[in-house]
Amino acid sequence: MIIFSLGKFLRRPEAGALIGLIGVVLFFLIAGGTNFLQPASVASWLSRAANLGIIAIPVGLLMIAGELDISVGSMITAGSLITGLVSGYYELPIAIGIAAAMCFGMLVGAVNGYLVLKTGVPSLIVTLGTLFAVAGLLLGLTLLITGSTTITLRAPAIAKILLGSYFGAGFQVLIFWWIGITSFFAYYLHYSPYGNWIFAMGGDKDSARNVGIPTSRMTVLLFIFSATCASFVGVSQAILFQSVQATPQMTLIFNTIISVVVGGVLLTGGFGSVVGIFLGTITFAVVNQGIYYTGFDQSWSNLIIGILLLVAVLMNNTFRRMALTYSPKRLN
C-alpha cells in the first residue's frame, strides 16, 4: 500500500514541484545557513512570489489549455499607468482608477482571445504583438498627456492597507490576495466542470469542441483572467510605490513561464495543477532571493539561478516520467 501511494503521489503534477522546492530550500540552508529562513528573509521571497504568483496561475491555466500569453509584461505596466493617470494625474478617486485599470485588462484579454480565435495565428505571436502594442500605446499617451514617463500617485490610507502595505517583518499584503486567488483558481480547475474543459482543450481542442465544450468562450475567458490579474498586480505596485514608470516588465514574462514550468505544467498543454504552479512560483522566488544569503560572488548569481532552476525542471520531468511508467504491484 505504501508503494502504491508513492506511485500515486508521483503521478500528480505538483509532485515534482514539491520535491524541487524541498531540494532548493535544502541547498540554500546548506549554502546560506539559517538566516535564509529568518522572518525578514521569508518575507522577501514570499512577497516576490505573491507578485509573480498572481500572474503565473492564470498564465498556467492558459498553458494547460494549450495557449500562451506573453502580453502580461505590458499589462502590469498598464495597470500601474492607468491607475496613476486616473487617480494621480487627474486626481479622481482611487476606486475609479482601479476600476479603469481592471476594465482595460479585461478589454485586452478579450482582444487577445478574439484575435487568437478569428485569425488562427498562434497565441504566442498574437500576444507578442499585443505586448508591444500596449507598451507603445501607453508610453505615447503618457507622454502626450503628462509630458513625462513618470507619474506619481498618492493613494488614500484604505487603498494602501488593502493593496500596497507591509505587515510583520516585511510581508507584503499582496500575499493574502495571492492565497485567495490561488484558492479560487484551484477550485475552478480541479473541482468545477470548467477544469475538465481546460484539460480537454489542452489535450485536443478539436475533439473538445466536437464533444460540446465551448472552447471559444473558454479561450477568451482564460485570456481575460490572465490580462486582468496582471493589471491587478500593476495596480498594487502603483499604490505600494506611489510612482509609476511607463516601462514594460519584460523579464517578468520569462519569470512567469519558468515558474509555471517548474510547477509541472507541460508546454504542450493538457497537464498541470494550480498547487504545482503555486509551489513552482515559490521555488523561483526562493532561488531568486536565496542567492543573496549565500557566500557566492554576486556576479555569478544568474548562472547559479539558471542551474538551480534547470535542475528543478529536470527533476520535475524525471519524476513525472517515472510516475507514468510506474506499475504498482497487485495485492493477492
N, C-alpha and C positions, 0 to 999 in steps of 0.2 A: 504493500500500500504506500510506503514511503517513496519507493522508486517511481511508482505511477504518479504520485502527487508532484514529484520533482519534474517529471516529464511534462505533466500538465502545466506546471508553472512556466517552464521554459518555452512552451508554445505561445505564451501570452506576449503581445507586442511590447509591453513595458518591462519584461524580464531583463532583456539586455541593457535597457536604460538604467534599471536599478543596480545591476551588477557594475555597470560602468561608473555610476555615481559613487558607489561604495569604493571602487578602486581609486578614483580620483581623490576622494576625501582622504583615504589612507595614504596616498602619495604625498599630499600636502601636509598631513600630520607628521609624516616622517621627515619631509624636507623643510617644513616651516615651523614645526613644534605646535604646541597647544595654543599659541597666540592666534592661530588660524580660526579657532573656534571660540574666541572671546566675543562677547556681545557686540562690540563695535565692528569686529571683523565679519561676523554673521550678518549684521545689518547692511554692510557694504555689498555683499554678494546677493543677499536676498532682495534688496532694493533694486539692484540691477536686473535680477531675474524677473521681478514684477513688471518692470517696464517692457522687457523683451517678451515675457510670457503672455501678456495680454494680446500681443500681436501674433505670437507664434501659434497659439491654439487655433484661431480661425484659418490662418495660413495652412496649418497642418490638416485641418478638415478639407480644405481645397485640394491639398496634395493627395489625401486619401481618395477623394473623388476624381483624381486624375487631372487636376488643373494646378496652376501655379500663379501667384500674384506677387510681382516684384515692385508694384507701384506703391507699396506701403512706405518706402523710404520718403516719398514726396508727401504722402498723406499725413505723416506725423508733423511735418513742417506745415502742411495745410491747416491742420487742427490748431497749431500754435498761432500761425499768422492770422487766421480768421478771427480767433478769439482776441488777439491783440488789436487788430484793426477795429473790430466792432466795439469792444469794451475798453480798449486802451486809447486808441486814436480818436474814435468818435464818442467815447465815454458813455456808452449805453450800458444798461445793467448787465452784469456778468452772465446772468441766465440767458440773455439774448445772444451773447457772444458764444456761449457753449452750444446753444441750440443751433445757431448758424453753422458752427463747425461740424456738428454731428450730421446736420442735413446735407452739407457738402460731401461728407464722407459717404452717406447713403447714395447720393447722386452719382459720384464717381464709381462706386461699387456697381450700381445698376448699369452704368455705361460700359464698364468692363465686361460684365456678364452679357449684355446685349451684343456687344461687338464680337465677343467670342462665339456666340451662337449664330449670329447673322453672317459673319464673314467666313467662318470656318478656319480662321487663322489661329495657330496655337496660342494659348493664353500667355505663354512666356513673351511672345512678340507683342501681343496686344497690350499687356501691362507694362512692357518696356516703353512702348510709345506713350502710354498714359503717365508713366513715371516722369518722362522729360516734358511732356505737355503741361502737366500740372505744375511742375517746378518752374517752367518758363512763364506760365500764366501768373503764378503768384509773385514771382520776382518782378515781372513787369508791372503788375498792378500796385504792388507795394511801393515801388519807386515812383510810379505815376501819382499815387495818392499822397504819400508821405515825403517823397524826395529822399528817402533813406532805405537801407536794407535792414534796419533795426527798429523795433517797436517796443516801447516799454508798457508795462501793464501793472496797475495797482489793484489787485483783486481784494474784495472785501474779506473780512475775517472768516465768515462761514465757508466761503469758497476755499480759502487756504486750509481750513480744518478738514474739509471733506476731500480735497483733491491735491493740495500742494503743501503738505506739512510733514514733519518728522515726529516720531514719538520714541520714548525709551532711549536706547543707546544710539539712535540714529536710523531707526527703521522708518522707511517711507510709508505714508498712509496708503499708497497705491497697492501695497501688499494685500490689504483687505479686499480691494477691488479685484485683484488678480485671483485670489482664492474664490471669491464669489463667481467671477466669470468662468473660472475653471470648473466649478461645480455645475454651473448652468450647461456648459458645453459637454461635460461628462454625461449628464442626464440626456442631453439632446442626442449624443452619438450612440450611447450604449444602452439606453433604456426607453427611448422613444422610437416609434416606427420610422422616423426620418433617418435614424442612424443606419438601419439596414439599407435604405435607399442610397445613402452616401457610399457605403461599401460596395453596393451593386454597381453604382456608376463608375467607381474606380476599377472594378473587375472587367466590365464590358458595358460601355454606355449604350450601345445599340441594343443589346439584349435587355438591359434595364428598361429602356424605353418601350421595347416590344411587350414587356410584361405589365405595362401600365404605370411605371414610375414616372412622375412628371419631371424628367431630367432638366428640361429648360428652366422651369421655375426654381428648382433646387440649385442649379448653377448660378443663376442671378442672385439668389438669396445668400449663397456662400460668399460670393464676391462682395455683397453688401456687408456681411459680417466682417470680412477682412478689412475693408476700407474704413468702416465705422470704428472698429476697435483701434486701428492705427490713429485715426483722428482723435479718439478719446485720450490716447497716450499723449498726443501733441497738446491737447487742452491742459492736461495735468502738468506737463512740463512748462507751459506758459505761465500757469498760476504759481508753480513752485519757484521758478527762477525770475519771474516778473520782467522778463526780457525775451524777445523773440528775434531770431536771425533767419533771413529768407534763404536758407541753405538746406537742400535735401540731405537726409541722413543715409547716404549710400551704403556705408559699412553695415548698417543695421539690416539691410536686405540679406547679406550673406550670413550675418549672425543668426537671423531668424531661420533661414533654411538649415544651417548647421544644427541648431537646437532641435528642429523638427526631425532631422535625420538621425541625430544621436538618440532622440526619443523613440526610435523604432519605426518611423513611418517610411514606407518604400517610395522612392521617387517615381516608380511605375504605377503607384496607386493601389487601392484595394486592401491596404493593410496598415494598421496603426491603432493608437488609442490616445485619449486625452491625458490619462495618467502618465503614459510614456512621454508625451510632449512636455508635460509638467516637469517630470524628472530630467528630461533632456535639457530643458531650459536652465534648471538649477545646475546641472553638470557644466554647461557652458559658462555660467556666471561664476561658479567655483573656480574653474580653470582660469578664466579671465582675470579674476581678482586675486586668486590664491597665489599667483606668481610673485606678488609684491611682498608676501610674507616669508619668502624663501631667501636664501643667501645667494641666489643666482644673479649674475650680471644682467641688468635690465635690458641691455642691448640684444640679449638672446631670448627675450621674452616671447616674441612672436613665433620663433622656432619651437620653443618648448610648448607653447599653447597649441600650435599646429600638430605637433607629435602626439600630445595627450588626447586631443580631440579625435585624431585619426585612429589611435588605439581604441578609444571608446566606441567609435563607429564600427571598427573591425570586430571588437568583442560582441557588439550587438548583432552583427550579421552572422558571426560564428555560432552564437548560442541559438539564433533563430534557425539556422540550417540544421544544427544538432537536434533541435526540437522537432523539426519537420520530418526528419529521418528516423526519429526515435520510435520504437515499437515496444510498448510495455508488455511485460510477461502476464499471461493469464493465470489466474489462480484456479487450481483444480478443485 
